[in-house]
Amino acid sequence: MTQCPGLRHLILLLASLARKVAFQAGVNLTLPGHLEELSDVREVAVIYPPGTLVHPKDHITVSRMSPRQKKLAQTHEIGQTLQ
């Protein structure tokens, strides 16, 4: 597979824009710190056995997040993609 320098530039641009949006929302992190915080947020599939009454519906959710991760998720509307 060949490397695409244009793709790397696009990825860096998008990451930089995401960091800028977070900074404007009050989250001051370096670009690597921003990416690390976001990469620690995980999607979790919750699957219940048939007949479970507590939560009868399987669903996708996100892992527990630190206050900073919650702020980033809110800023970037990460939870919106799971609905």
C-alpha positions in Angstrom: 0.0 0.0 0.0 1.4 3.4 -0.9 1.5 6.3 1.5 -0.5 9.4 0.6 1.1 12.6 1.8 -2.1 14.5 1.1 -4.0 12.1 3.5 -1.5 12.7 6.3 -1.9 16.5 5.8 -5.7 16.1 5.9 -5.5 14.0 9.1 -3.2 16.6 10.8 -5.5 19.4 9.7 -8.6 17.7 11.1 -6.8 16.9 14.4 -5.6 20.5 14.6 -9.1 21.9 14.0 -10.5 19.5 16.7 -7.9 20.8 19.1 -8.8 24.4 18.3 -12.5 23.8 18.9 -11.6 22.1 22.2 -9.4 25.0 23.2 -12.1 27.5 22.4 -14.4 25.5 24.7 -11.9 25.8 27.5 -9.9 22.5 27.2 -6.3 23.5 26.8 -4.3 20.4 25.7 -1.4 19.9 23.3 -2.3 18.1 20.1 -0.8 14.8 21.3 -2.6 15.2 24.6 -5.9 15.9 22.9 -5.5 12.8 20.7 -4.6 10.7 23.7 -7.6 11.8 25.7 -9.9 11.0 22.8 -8.3 7.7 22.1 -9.0 6.5 25.6 -12.7 6.9 25.1 -14.1 3.5 24.1 -17.4 2.3 22.5 -18.9 -0.5 24.5 -21.5 -3.0 23.2 -23.9 -3.9 26.0 -25.6 -7.2 25.2 -28.1 -8.8 27.7 -29.1 -12.4 27.7 -32.7 -13.1 26.4 -35.3 -12.6 29.1 -33.4 -10.0 31.1 -35.9 -7.5 32.5 -33.5 -4.8 33.7 -32.4 -3.6 30.3 -34.3 -5.6 27.6 -32.5 -3.9 24.7 -28.9 -4.3 23.6 -27.1 -1.0 22.9 -23.8 0.7 22.3 -22.5 3.2 24.8 -19.2 4.8 25.7 -16.8 3.9 28.5 -16.6 5.9 31.7 -14.9 9.2 31.0 -12.9 11.6 33.0 -14.3 15.1 33.4 -11.9 16.3 30.7 -13.0 13.5 28.3 -16.6 14.4 29.0 -15.9 18.0 28.0 -14.2 16.8 24.8 -17.0 14.5 24.0 -19.5 17.2 24.5 -17.5 19.7 22.5 -17.0 17.3 19.6 -20.5 15.9 19.9 -19.2 12.3 20.2 -22.3 11.0 22.0 -24.5 12.2 19.1 -23.0 9.5 16.8 -24.2 6.7 19.1 -27.8 7.7 19.0 
